[in-house]
Amino acid sequence: MSGKESNTMDDATPPKQAKRLTKYGKTWETSHPLSKEVKNNTFKAFCTICNEELSCAHGGISDLKHHASSASHINIIKTKASSALSKFINKPNDAVLEFKISVSFGEITCVYHTVNHGLSYNSMDCGHKLLPTVCSDSKIAQKFSCGRAKATAINKLKVDVECLRLNKHVVTRFLTLGPAIQRILKLWPALKSHFQDEDNECPTSLQNIFISEEEENKMLAYFAFLHNVKFVLENTMKKLESHSLTVVEMHVQMNTLFKKIEQRMNDNLSGRQTKKILDLLKQSNVDLAESMKNDFLSFYSNFITYLRKMYDFSAHNMLSKLLFFNLDTVISYSELVSSGELLNIHVDEYDFNAIQKWKTVFKPFSKTDVQNIFQIVEFIMSIPSSNCYVERFFSQMSIKWSDVRNRCLFEIIRDELMIMFNFKLDCKSFYQYLKTNKNFLKKLQLSSKYEK
């Protein structure tokens, strides 16, 4: 029994030795300088490259070696090395960016030049292809790539603006009559000399005028009278065609015109030059001078009759009840009771139009403080004073959408008209304006401008 028991004891499995966890060793940082100790856990190491903790409890330094040879650790080292290198090439990148901005500014200015002067997109496309050849020493010209598709896309990137320049002349016979009469009076001696020359053919009607001094003075008196009256009419027309004119200001302008014509008729005024010629005619033909005076008075009378027929100057006119919106006087409570708001305002300046005055009034307040009166003013100021601005718009549209450019899309013509009416800058000034508008440059560099 004792022998069997002895054999059994020899064949028994010996007990396993207990494994001990390995703590982080400071000496490891000599061979692995990218590792650090984790203060809260001595069985972990911290990799400064991967910015993560890793266990070293079971493998010790072997765990660090295995992590250092891993693909993720190596890729992160390469990435950080390339980012560190970029510090040495920041300035060249900035220069390249500035160069690209200059090219973009040049392309936008060329599109604006095309729209502003009514040029065709085909000519602009050809011009941009020709530019690198002609300006071979220009780096910006070499990078120009603005064809028809890109030009129409840039054309859509309109920039808002707040304010517009006064269009003082329109292509109509009525407004060109004044300068034409002024030119005739200024060049009268030269015209007379031209038609009296035997080598030049002169119409019979003009011969009768130049032969007789009395007929010549009579014609000069009529021209001088029309020139004097046209000065008053043109000044009124320019103000009525102003884009900033409001409906309440229009009533003031019409009343001013009516009073001026009425005063001229009552005082028998015909202008200094006209009076000088009439006094000269009285010396030779008193009846003719008086007849011409009656013609002038008849003109004033017919003019006043026409104004009364076409416009209501009475107190029943709705616009006469809205004159306080001009802010020419202190607004009383009775004038604002219909709008449900009281604003006691003292106006010191009278050189502003109605919109600018109301902006000054509303500036110290928030919109909610003057909500009722703001809605009333906003509605009244949005009423067009006349159809002149719309007619100008259609006139420009007929020029843009001509027979030569009849294949242009509706969107292209619309965008060109918005640029024409919202910008009043020459091409050089527009280029300088672009440099101050960074938001517009961001829109230009996006590919979304090609989307319809």
C-alpha positions as CSV (number, residue, x, y, z in Angstrom):
1,M,0.0,0.0,0.0
2,S,2.7,2.3,0.8
3,G,4.3,1.7,-2.6
4,K,1.1,2.5,-4.5
5,E,0.5,5.6,-2.5
6,S,4.1,6.8,-3.3
7,N,3.5,6.4,-7.1
8,T,0.3,8.3,-6.9
9,M,2.0,11.2,-5.2
10,D,4.8,11.3,-7.9
11,D,2.3,11.5,-10.8
12,A,0.3,14.5,-9.3
13,T,0.4,17.9,-11.3
14,P,2.6,20.5,-9.5
15,P,0.7,23.7,-8.6
16,K,1.0,26.7,-11.0
17,Q,3.0,29.7,-10.1
18,A,1.0,32.9,-9.6
19,K,1.5,35.6,-12.3
20,R,2.3,39.1,-11.2
21,L,1.2,42.3,-13.0
22,T,3.9,44.6,-14.4
23,K,4.0,48.2,-13.4
24,Y,5.1,51.0,-15.6
25,G,8.8,51.7,-15.4
26,K,10.4,55.1,-15.7
27,T,13.5,53.5,-17.4
28,W,11.3,52.6,-20.4
29,E,11.2,56.2,-21.5
30,T,14.9,56.0,-22.5
31,S,14.1,53.5,-25.3
32,H,10.5,54.8,-25.8
33,P,10.6,58.6,-25.3
34,L,7.0,59.0,-26.7
35,S,5.5,57.2,-23.7
36,K,4.6,58.6,-20.3
37,E,3.4,57.3,-17.0
38,V,-0.3,57.4,-16.1
39,K,-0.5,58.9,-12.7
40,N,-3.9,57.4,-11.6
41,N,-2.9,53.9,-12.9
42,T,0.6,52.5,-12.6
43,F,-0.3,49.5,-14.8
44,K,-0.9,51.7,-17.9
45,A,1.3,53.8,-20.2
46,F,0.3,57.0,-22.2
47,C,1.3,57.4,-25.8
48,T,1.9,61.1,-26.6
49,I,1.6,60.6,-30.3
50,C,-1.7,58.7,-30.4
51,N,-3.0,60.6,-27.3
52,E,-4.3,57.4,-25.7
53,E,-3.6,55.0,-22.8
54,L,-2.5,51.4,-23.3
55,S,-2.1,48.5,-20.8
56,C,1.4,47.3,-19.9
57,A,0.3,45.1,-17.0
58,H,0.8,41.8,-18.8
59,G,3.5,42.3,-21.4
60,G,5.5,45.2,-19.8
61,I,7.8,46.9,-22.2
62,S,6.8,44.4,-24.9
63,D,3.4,46.1,-25.0
64,L,5.1,49.4,-25.8
65,K,7.1,47.8,-28.6
66,H,4.0,46.2,-30.1
67,H,2.1,49.5,-30.0
68,A,5.0,51.4,-31.5
69,S,5.1,49.0,-34.5
70,S,1.4,49.2,-35.1
71,A,0.1,50.7,-38.4
72,S,-2.1,53.4,-36.6
73,H,0.8,54.7,-34.6
74,I,3.1,54.9,-37.6
75,N,0.4,56.7,-39.7
76,I,-0.1,59.3,-37.0
77,I,3.6,60.0,-36.9
78,K,3.7,60.6,-40.7
79,T,0.7,62.9,-40.5
80,K,2.2,65.1,-37.8
81,A,5.5,65.2,-39.6
82,S,3.7,66.6,-42.8
83,S,1.7,69.1,-40.8
84,A,4.9,70.4,-39.1
85,L,6.4,70.8,-42.6
86,S,3.4,73.1,-43.6
87,K,4.7,75.7,-41.2
88,F,7.5,76.4,-43.7
89,I,5.2,76.9,-46.7
90,N,2.5,79.1,-45.3
91,K,3.7,82.3,-47.1
92,P,3.8,80.7,-50.6
93,N,0.2,79.4,-50.0
94,D,-0.9,82.9,-49.0
95,A,0.6,84.3,-52.2
96,V,-1.1,81.7,-54.3
97,L,-4.4,82.5,-52.6
98,E,-3.9,86.3,-53.2
99,F,-3.1,85.6,-56.9
100,K,-6.3,83.5,-57.3
101,I,-8.3,86.4,-55.8
102,S,-6.8,88.8,-58.3
103,V,-7.7,86.5,-61.2
104,S,-11.3,86.3,-59.8
105,F,-11.5,90.1,-59.5
106,G,-10.4,90.5,-63.1
107,E,-12.9,88.0,-64.4
108,I,-15.8,89.6,-62.5
109,T,-14.8,93.1,-63.7
110,C,-14.7,91.9,-67.3
111,V,-18.2,90.5,-66.9
112,Y,-19.3,93.8,-65.5
113,H,-17.6,95.6,-68.3
114,T,-19.6,93.5,-70.8
115,V,-22.9,94.1,-69.2
116,N,-22.3,97.8,-68.5
117,H,-21.4,98.5,-72.2
118,G,-24.0,96.1,-73.7
119,L,-21.4,93.9,-75.3
120,S,-22.1,90.3,-76.5
121,Y,-21.0,87.3,-74.6
122,N,-19.4,85.9,-77.8
123,S,-17.1,88.9,-77.9
124,M,-16.2,88.5,-74.3
125,D,-15.5,84.8,-74.8
126,C,-13.2,85.7,-77.8
127,G,-11.6,88.5,-75.8
128,H,-10.6,86.2,-72.9
129,K,-9.1,83.8,-75.3
130,L,-7.2,86.6,-77.0
131,L,-6.0,88.2,-73.8
132,P,-3.3,85.7,-72.8
133,T,-1.8,86.0,-76.2
134,V,-1.8,89.8,-76.3
135,C,-0.7,90.2,-72.6
136,S,1.8,87.3,-72.6
137,D,3.8,88.9,-69.8
138,S,0.8,89.1,-67.4
139,K,0.4,86.1,-65.1
140,I,-3.2,87.2,-64.3
141,A,-4.1,87.3,-68.0
142,Q,-2.6,83.8,-68.5
143,K,-5.1,82.4,-65.8
144,F,-8.2,84.1,-67.2
145,S,-10.9,81.5,-68.0
146,C,-14.2,83.2,-68.2
147,G,-16.3,81.9,-71.1
148,R,-20.0,82.4,-71.8
149,A,-21.2,79.8,-69.3
150,K,-19.0,81.2,-66.4
151,A,-19.9,84.8,-67.3
152,T,-23.6,84.2,-67.1
153,A,-23.1,82.3,-63.8
154,I,-21.2,85.3,-62.4
155,N,-23.9,87.6,-63.8
156,K,-26.3,86.0,-61.4
157,L,-24.2,86.9,-58.3
158,K,-25.7,90.3,-57.8
159,V,-24.7,92.4,-54.8
160,D,-27.5,94.5,-53.0
161,V,-27.1,98.0,-52.4
162,E,-29.1,100.6,-50.7
163,C,-29.1,103.6,-52.6
164,L,-29.4,104.7,-56.7
165,R,-28.0,107.9,-58.8
166,L,-30.6,110.4,-60.3
167,N,-31.3,109.7,-64.0
168,K,-31.6,113.3,-65.1
169,H,-32.3,112.7,-68.8
170,V,-34.3,110.2,-70.8
171,V,-34.4,109.6,-74.5
172,T,-37.7,111.4,-75.2
173,R,-38.4,114.4,-77.5
174,F,-39.9,116.3,-74.6
175,L,-36.7,116.4,-72.5
176,T,-34.4,116.9,-75.5
177,L,-36.4,119.9,-76.8
178,G,-34.8,122.3,-74.2
179,P,-31.2,121.5,-75.1
180,A,-32.1,121.7,-78.8
181,I,-33.6,125.2,-78.4
182,Q,-30.6,126.3,-76.4
183,R,-28.2,125.0,-79.1
184,I,-30.2,127.0,-81.8
185,L,-30.0,130.2,-79.7
186,K,-26.3,129.8,-79.1
187,L,-25.5,129.0,-82.8
188,W,-28.0,131.4,-84.3
189,P,-25.4,133.7,-86.0
190,A,-23.6,130.6,-87.5
191,L,-26.9,129.1,-88.7
192,K,-27.9,132.4,-90.3
193,S,-24.5,132.7,-92.0
194,H,-24.8,129.2,-93.3
195,F,-28.2,129.5,-94.9
196,Q,-27.4,133.0,-96.3
197,D,-24.4,131.6,-98.1
198,E,-25.1,131.2,-101.8
199,D,-23.4,127.9,-102.0
200,N,-25.9,126.3,-99.5
201,E,-29.5,125.6,-100.3
202,C,-31.9,127.3,-98.0
203,P,-35.6,126.3,-97.5
204,T,-38.1,129.1,-98.4
205,S,-39.5,129.3,-94.9
206,L,-36.0,130.0,-93.5
207,Q,-35.3,132.5,-96.3
208,N,-38.2,134.7,-95.2
209,I,-37.0,134.7,-91.6
210,F,-33.4,135.6,-92.4
211,I,-34.3,138.3,-95.0
212,S,-36.5,140.3,-92.6
213,E,-35.0,141.6,-89.4
214,E,-38.4,141.8,-87.9
215,E,-39.2,138.2,-88.7
216,E,-35.8,137.1,-87.3
217,N,-36.5,138.9,-84.0
218,K,-39.9,137.4,-83.8
219,M,-38.5,133.9,-84.2
220,L,-35.8,134.6,-81.7
221,A,-38.4,135.9,-79.2
222,Y,-40.4,132.7,-79.5
223,F,-37.3,130.5,-79.1
224,A,-36.2,132.6,-76.0
225,F,-39.7,132.2,-74.5
226,L,-39.7,128.5,-75.0
227,H,-36.2,128.1,-73.6
228,N,-37.2,130.0,-70.5
229,V,-40.4,127.9,-69.9
230,K,-38.6,124.7,-70.7
231,F,-36.1,125.4,-67.9
232,V,-39.0,125.3,-65.4
233,L,-40.6,122.2,-66.9
234,E,-37.3,120.2,-67.2
235,N,-36.4,120.8,-63.6
236,T,-39.8,119.5,-62.5
237,M,-39.6,116.5,-64.9
238,K,-36.1,115.5,-63.5
239,K,-37.5,115.5,-60.0
240,L,-40.6,113.6,-61.0
241,E,-38.5,110.9,-62.7
242,S,-36.2,110.6,-59.7
243,H,-36.1,107.0,-58.4
244,S,-36.1,108.3,-54.8
245,L,-39.2,110.4,-55.3
246,T,-42.2,109.4,-53.2
247,V,-45.8,109.8,-53.9
248,V,-46.2,112.5,-51.3
249,E,-43.3,114.5,-52.7
250,M,-44.8,114.3,-56.2
251,H,-47.8,116.3,-55.0
252,V,-45.5,119.0,-53.7
253,Q,-43.7,119.1,-57.0
254,M,-46.9,119.4,-59.0
255,N,-48.2,122.2,-56.8
256,T,-44.9,124.0,-57.2
257,L,-45.0,123.8,-61.0
258,F,-48.6,125.0,-61.0
259,K,-47.9,128.0,-58.8
260,K,-44.8,129.0,-60.9
261,I,-46.8,128.9,-64.2
262,E,-49.7,130.8,-62.6
263,Q,-47.4,133.4,-61.2
264,R,-45.7,133.9,-64.5
265,M,-49.1,134.4,-66.2
266,N,-50.3,136.9,-63.5
267,D,-47.0,138.9,-63.7
268,N,-46.8,138.6,-67.5
269,L,-43.3,137.2,-67.2
270,S,-41.6,135.8,-70.4
271,G,-37.9,135.9,-69.5
272,R,-35.2,138.6,-69.6
273,Q,-34.0,137.8,-73.2
274,T,-37.6,137.6,-74.5
275,K,-38.5,141.0,-72.9
276,K,-35.4,142.5,-74.5
277,I,-36.4,141.3,-78.0
278,L,-40.0,142.5,-77.4
279,D,-38.8,146.0,-76.4
280,L,-36.8,146.1,-79.7
281,L,-39.9,145.0,-81.7
282,K,-42.0,147.7,-80.1
283,Q,-39.9,150.4,-81.8
284,S,-40.9,149.1,-85.2
285,N,-44.1,147.2,-84.7
286,V,-46.1,147.7,-81.5
287,D,-49.0,145.5,-82.7
288,L,-46.7,142.6,-83.4
289,A,-45.1,142.9,-79.9
290,E,-48.5,143.0,-78.2
291,S,-49.7,140.1,-80.3
292,M,-46.7,138.0,-79.2
293,K,-47.4,138.9,-75.5
294,N,-50.9,137.7,-75.9
295,D,-49.5,134.4,-77.4
296,F,-47.4,134.0,-74.3
297,L,-50.3,134.6,-72.0
298,S,-52.4,132.1,-74.0
299,F,-49.6,129.6,-73.7
300,Y,-49.7,129.9,-69.9
301,S,-53.5,129.8,-69.8
302,N,-53.6,126.6,-71.9
303,F,-50.8,125.1,-69.8
304,I,-52.7,125.7,-66.6
305,T,-55.9,124.3,-68.1
306,Y,-54.0,121.1,-69.1
307,L,-52.5,120.7,-65.7
308,R,-55.9,121.0,-64.0
309,K,-57.3,118.5,-66.4
310,M,-54.6,115.9,-65.8
311,Y,-54.0,116.4,-62.1
312,D,-56.2,117.2,-59.1
313,F,-54.8,120.2,-57.2
314,S,-57.9,120.5,-54.9
315,A,-58.0,119.8,-51.2
316,H,-60.0,116.7,-52.0
317,N,-57.0,115.0,-53.5
318,M,-55.9,112.1,-51.2
319,L,-52.2,113.1,-51.6
320,S,-52.9,116.6,-50.1
321,K,-53.9,114.9,-46.9
322,L,-50.7,113.0,-46.7
323,L,-48.3,116.0,-47.0
324,F,-47.3,115.7,-43.4
325,F,-45.4,112.6,-44.3
326,N,-42.9,114.9,-46.0
327,L,-41.8,116.0,-42.5
328,D,-41.6,119.6,-43.6
329,T,-43.3,120.8,-40.4
330,V,-43.9,119.6,-36.9
331,I,-46.4,116.7,-37.0
332,S,-49.5,117.4,-34.9
333,Y,-51.6,114.8,-33.2
334,S,-54.6,115.5,-35.4
335,E,-52.6,114.6,-38.5
336,L,-51.5,111.3,-37.0
337,V,-54.7,110.3,-35.3
338,S,-55.8,108.5,-38.4
339,S,-52.7,106.3,-38.3
340,G,-53.1,105.7,-34.6
341,E,-49.7,107.0,-33.5
342,L,-48.4,110.2,-32.2
343,L,-44.8,111.4,-33.1
344,N,-43.9,114.9,-32.0
345,I,-40.9,115.6,-34.3
346,H,-39.0,118.8,-34.9
347,V,-37.4,118.8,-38.3
348,D,-34.2,120.8,-38.6
349,E,-33.1,119.8,-42.1
350,Y,-35.1,120.2,-45.3
351,D,-32.6,119.0,-47.8
352,F,-33.5,115.4,-47.5
353,N,-36.2,113.5,-49.3
354,A,-39.2,112.0,-47.4
355,I,-37.6,108.5,-47.2
356,Q,-34.4,109.8,-45.6
357,K,-36.4,112.0,-43.1
358,W,-38.5,109.0,-42.0
359,K,-35.4,106.9,-41.6
360,T,-34.0,109.5,-39.3
361,V,-37.3,109.4,-37.3
362,F,-37.3,105.6,-36.9
363,K,-33.6,105.2,-36.2
364,P,-33.8,105.7,-32.3
365,F,-36.7,103.3,-32.0
366,S,-37.1,99.6,-32.4
367,K,-39.6,98.4,-35.0
368,T,-42.0,97.1,-32.3
369,D,-42.1,100.6,-30.6
370,V,-43.5,102.3,-33.7
371,Q,-45.1,99.3,-35.4
372,N,-48.4,100.9,-36.5
373,I,-47.0,104.2,-37.9
374,F,-44.1,102.2,-39.5
375,Q,-46.5,100.0,-41.5
376,I,-48.4,103.1,-42.7
377,V,-45.3,104.9,-43.8
378,E,-43.8,101.7,-45.4
379,F,-47.0,101.2,-47.5
380,I,-47.2,104.9,-48.6
381,M,-43.5,105.2,-49.6
382,S,-43.7,102.0,-51.7
383,I,-46.4,103.5,-54.0
384,P,-44.7,104.4,-57.3
385,S,-44.9,108.2,-58.0
386,S,-45.2,107.6,-61.8
387,N,-44.5,105.0,-64.5
388,C,-41.3,106.7,-65.6
389,Y,-39.0,104.3,-63.8
390,V,-40.9,101.3,-65.3
391,E,-40.7,102.7,-68.8
392,R,-37.0,103.3,-68.4
393,F,-36.7,99.6,-67.3
394,F,-38.5,98.4,-70.4
395,S,-36.5,100.7,-72.6
396,Q,-33.2,99.2,-71.4
397,M,-34.7,95.7,-71.7
398,S,-35.4,96.3,-75.4
399,I,-31.8,97.3,-75.9
400,K,-30.5,94.3,-74.0
401,W,-32.9,91.8,-75.8
402,S,-32.2,93.0,-79.3
403,D,-32.5,91.0,-82.5
404,V,-28.7,90.4,-82.3
405,R,-29.1,88.9,-78.8
406,N,-32.4,87.2,-79.2
407,R,-31.0,83.8,-78.1
408,C,-30.2,85.1,-74.6
409,L,-32.2,83.4,-71.8
410,F,-34.7,85.3,-69.8
411,E,-32.6,84.9,-66.6
412,I,-29.6,86.5,-68.3
413,I,-31.5,89.6,-69.4
414,R,-33.0,89.8,-65.9
415,D,-29.7,89.6,-64.2
416,E,-28.1,92.2,-66.6
417,L,-31.0,94.7,-66.0
418,M,-30.6,94.3,-62.2
419,I,-26.8,95.0,-62.5
420,M,-27.5,98.0,-64.8
421,F,-30.0,99.6,-62.4
422,N,-28.4,98.6,-59.1
423,F,-24.8,99.6,-60.0
424,K,-23.8,103.1,-61.2
425,L,-20.1,102.5,-61.2
426,D,-17.5,102.6,-64.0
427,C,-15.6,99.5,-64.6
428,K,-12.5,100.7,-62.7
429,S,-14.5,101.7,-59.6
430,F,-16.4,98.3,-59.7
431,Y,-13.0,96.5,-59.5
432,Q,-12.1,98.5,-56.4
433,Y,-15.6,97.8,-54.9
434,L,-15.1,94.0,-55.3
435,K,-12.0,94.1,-53.1
436,T,-14.1,95.3,-50.2
437,N,-16.8,92.7,-50.7
438,K,-15.4,89.4,-49.3
439,N,-18.8,87.7,-49.2
440,F,-19.2,88.1,-53.0
441,L,-15.8,86.5,-53.5
442,K,-16.9,83.5,-51.5
443,K,-20.0,83.1,-53.6
444,L,-17.9,83.4,-56.8
445,Q,-15.6,80.5,-55.8
446,L,-18.4,78.1,-55.1
447,S,-19.5,75.7,-57.8
448,S,-23.2,76.4,-56.9
449,K,-23.2,79.4,-59.2
450,Y,-23.6,77.1,-62.2
451,E,-26.7,75.5,-60.8
452,K,-30.0,76.6,-62.4
